[in-house]
Amino acid sequence: MKNWKVWAVTVPAILIMMCAAVVAWLWRNLSTNWAAEQTAAQFVLNHTPIDHLQAYHVFTASGLEDVFQGTDAFHREWYAFYLPTVHESYAVPAANILSPSEVASTAKSLGLKLQATSLGYVTAEAADTLPASQHLVYEIKGTTGSKLTFLYLDAVTGRVLWKYQLQSQ
């Protein structure tokens, strides 16, 4: 009977320790993966009119930046751009820029079969390459025929800033 009691205590204790080790490992490895995004989101919430985040993506056309879409206390939509290299954010009302449907129709009118769009902020260093009014651009990825094409539009005026078509081999 003594052996039975030892096993009844030891096996559950070992299982509990193994579960705790797995939880600790997952917590350590998964929680750090979002540390940069969490810092960016908190900075945007603290330094822009946005008080509720709705969407997030990364824009890389002029360096790495985090782009957030959200609403303020009056339920107006905003876009906020966080630049981690300089630890700054910029916010723009969504009403001041082209809507995604306007961007899609512009791409279609230029003969581009749309695959993806991304809104971003052009830094001062990249302003010579992408001279957008208010530094806002849409990066549009699509195909023209069978060729992959990247198109950059001024997010305020809709003017084409730059077009790059990859050559097929």
Secondary structure, 3 states (H helix, E strand, C coil): CHHHHHHHHHHHHHHHHHHHHHHHHHHHHHHHHHHHHHHHHHHHHHHCCCCEEEEEEEECCCCCEEEEEEECCCCCEEEEEEECCCCEEEEEEHHHCCCHHHHHHHHHHCCCEEEEEEEEECCHHHCCCCCCHHHEEEEEEEEECCEEEEEEEECCCCCEEEEEECCCC
